[in-house]
Amino acid sequence: MHILNLIYAHFNFAIIELHNKTSTGSSKSALYNFIIGLSLLYSGGYLQSLEHFRKAKLDSSTLSKDINDYLIYYHAELSLLFGLIKEDEYLKEIHKASNNSSLKHYIEL
């Protein structure tokens, strides 16, 4: 399992490094912002991750239902962490997204 963690960490680092090299003033898609946000989240860049999830939410109608549900979940988790929302709002957001069976199983883990 340790080698998989190293590969995953390297993958996240590569995504972030590529983003930093190519990121200019052009607008990015919701999916792009979700992927960057997820890579930053798993690399410990929580505040930057929250910003990319916020940007992804602005155009979330272009995302599939599954990805949108995960976006809602991760955005709510980080918003609660930073005290931007209260627990009751967090629970409302999670309930809204957890109708997705894969997210429901992910939360249960």
C-alpha atoms as one frame of an Amber mdcrd trajectory, in Angstrom:
protein
   0.000   0.000   0.000   2.901   2.368   0.694   4.008   2.379  -2.962   0.475
   3.307  -4.060   0.548   6.309  -1.727   3.843   7.428  -3.261   2.472   7.072
  -6.785  -0.681   8.973  -5.841   1.317  11.770  -4.200   3.529  12.057  -7.281
   0.451  12.171  -9.524  -1.028  15.048  -7.484   2.289  16.874  -7.540   2.500
  16.463 -11.333  -1.010  17.864 -11.806  -0.268  20.880  -9.611   3.094  21.462
 -11.269   1.513  21.382 -14.728  -1.242  23.728 -13.545   1.328  26.196 -12.206
   3.255  26.127 -15.502   0.240  26.567 -17.767  -2.129  28.581 -15.626  -2.630
  32.036 -17.058  -5.500  34.500 -16.996  -7.814  32.389 -19.155 -10.945  31.003
 -17.565 -10.966  27.305 -16.763 -13.806  24.792 -16.888 -15.588  23.507 -13.819
 -14.021  20.085 -14.351 -10.533  21.604 -14.566 -11.088  23.523 -11.328 -12.480
  20.407  -9.638  -9.428  18.330 -10.611  -6.993  21.036  -9.479  -8.963  21.485
  -6.259  -8.860  17.760  -5.573  -5.109  17.566  -6.225  -4.490  20.530  -3.936
  -6.714  18.993  -1.257  -4.768  15.731  -1.254  -1.493  17.657  -1.297  -2.398
  19.715   1.775  -3.208  22.999  -0.001  -6.603  23.315   1.668  -7.193  27.037
   1.173  -6.159  26.929  -2.481  -8.291  23.829  -2.914 -11.313  25.637  -1.498
 -10.820  28.452  -4.012 -10.766  26.012  -6.944 -13.851  24.218  -5.640 -15.578
  27.620  -5.360 -14.701  28.369  -8.984 -15.956  24.929 -10.058 -19.272  25.538
  -8.271 -19.819  28.675 -10.364 -20.256  26.486 -13.453 -21.240  23.201 -11.829
 -24.122  22.641 -14.254 -21.528  21.428 -16.780 -20.398  18.613 -14.451 -21.876
  15.139 -14.289 -24.147  14.438 -11.309 -21.521  12.236  -9.638 -18.728  14.797
  -9.904 -21.046  17.604  -8.855 -22.017  15.646  -5.729 -18.346  15.176  -4.822
 -17.759  18.870  -5.480 -20.545  19.766  -3.044 -19.075  17.372  -0.470 -15.466
  18.600  -0.675 -16.507  22.257  -0.777 -18.702  21.776   2.301 -15.945  19.887
   4.160 -13.415  22.670   3.593 -15.938  25.421   4.274 -16.710  23.814   7.633
 -13.003  23.378   8.356 -12.344  27.087   7.828 -15.476  28.151   9.710 -17.182
  29.591   6.645 -20.360  27.618   7.297 -21.993  26.264  10.419 -22.552  22.572
  11.045 -26.275  22.701  10.206 -25.532  24.210   6.778 -22.789  21.606   6.300
 -25.214  18.781   7.070 -27.774  20.247   4.662 -25.175  20.351   1.875 -23.983
  16.805   2.589 -27.547  15.509   2.643 -28.201  17.199  -0.718 -25.184  15.467
  -2.273 -25.330  12.099  -0.515 -28.192  10.741  -2.604 -25.377   9.601  -4.880
 -24.621   6.005  -3.899 -20.860   6.234  -4.501 -20.610   9.392  -2.391 -22.747
   7.788   0.298 -20.316   4.854   0.479 -17.331   7.230   0.448 -18.779   9.177
   3.403 -19.480   5.957   5.305 -15.820   4.957   5.021
